[in-house]
Amino acid sequence: MTPRLRIYLELERVLLLVEADNEIAAEALRDAMDPIWYSMTEDERRVLDDRAVGRLASLEVIRVPADQVFGSPPGPVARRSLPPEPLKDWLVAA
């Protein structure tokens, strides 16, 4: 993803939030995004045009099992006892 495309997508995300509350601000933001759109390459525009954009009414509909988000719980920690003599070479001990 190019920096220009990343900026455009971030502004578009903000636009979706602003659009619901303030149409005047949304229109101003759209106007500010125009120069970025016109400076994009054909490939960058194609990425934007080929995507599917959806809106969620509520985050409640997104449910993922916790083990898929956080991974499986770690196994038991291996315990090593300290050697009885003082450590002579800390690199070896580490």
C-alpha positions as CSV (number, residue, x, y, z in Angstrom):
1,M,0.0,0.0,0.0
2,T,1.4,3.3,-1.0
3,P,1.5,6.3,1.5
4,R,-0.9,8.3,-0.7
5,L,-3.4,5.4,-0.8
6,R,-3.0,5.0,3.0
7,I,-3.7,8.7,3.6
8,Y,-6.8,8.6,1.3
9,L,-8.2,5.5,3.1
10,E,-7.7,7.2,6.5
11,L,-9.5,10.3,5.3
12,E,-12.2,8.2,3.8
13,R,-12.7,6.4,7.1
14,V,-13.0,9.8,8.9
15,L,-15.4,10.9,6.2
16,L,-17.7,8.0,6.9
17,L,-17.8,9.0,10.6
18,V,-18.4,12.7,9.9
19,E,-21.0,12.1,7.2
20,A,-23.5,10.8,9.7
21,D,-23.4,14.0,11.8
22,N,-22.4,16.9,9.7
23,E,-23.0,17.1,5.9
24,I,-21.2,20.5,5.6
25,A,-18.1,19.1,7.2
26,A,-18.3,16.0,5.1
27,E,-18.5,18.0,1.9
28,A,-15.5,20.1,3.0
29,L,-13.6,16.9,3.6
30,R,-14.6,15.5,0.2
31,D,-13.3,18.6,-1.4
32,A,-10.0,18.3,0.5
33,M,-9.6,14.7,-0.7
34,D,-10.0,15.6,-4.4
35,P,-6.3,16.6,-4.9
36,I,-5.2,13.3,-3.4
37,W,-7.6,11.3,-5.7
38,Y,-6.3,13.2,-8.8
39,S,-2.7,12.6,-7.9
40,M,-3.2,8.8,-7.5
41,T,-2.0,6.3,-10.1
42,E,-4.4,4.1,-12.1
43,D,-3.3,1.1,-9.9
44,E,-4.1,3.0,-6.7
45,R,-7.5,4.0,-8.1
46,R,-8.2,0.5,-9.2
47,V,-7.5,-0.8,-5.6
48,L,-10.1,1.7,-4.3
49,D,-12.6,0.9,-7.1
50,D,-12.4,-2.9,-6.8
51,R,-13.0,-3.1,-3.0
52,A,-16.3,-3.8,-1.3
53,V,-17.2,-1.3,1.5
54,G,-19.7,-2.3,4.1
55,R,-21.0,-0.6,7.2
56,L,-21.6,-2.3,10.5
57,A,-24.6,-1.1,12.5
58,S,-23.1,-2.5,15.7
59,L,-19.9,-4.2,16.8
60,E,-22.0,-6.7,18.7
61,V,-22.4,-8.7,15.5
62,I,-18.6,-9.4,15.4
63,R,-17.8,-12.4,17.5
64,V,-14.6,-14.3,17.5
65,P,-13.6,-17.1,19.8
66,A,-11.0,-15.8,22.3
67,D,-8.5,-18.5,21.4
68,Q,-8.4,-17.2,17.8
69,V,-7.7,-13.7,19.0
70,F,-5.2,-14.4,21.8
71,G,-3.9,-17.8,20.8
72,S,-3.9,-20.9,22.8
73,P,-2.8,-20.7,26.4
74,P,0.9,-21.3,27.0
75,G,2.1,-24.6,28.3
76,P,3.9,-25.0,31.6
77,V,7.1,-23.0,32.0
78,A,10.3,-25.1,31.9
79,R,12.1,-24.8,35.2
80,R,15.8,-25.0,35.5
81,S,17.6,-24.9,38.8
82,L,20.5,-22.5,39.2
83,P,23.9,-24.2,39.3
84,P,25.5,-24.5,42.7
85,E,28.7,-22.7,41.7
86,P,28.8,-19.0,40.7
87,L,28.2,-18.2,37.0
88,K,31.5,-17.5,35.3
89,D,30.3,-16.6,31.8
90,W,27.0,-14.7,31.7
91,L,26.6,-15.2,27.9
92,V,26.6,-18.9,28.4
93,A,24.1,-18.7,31.2
94,A,21.8,-16.5,29.2
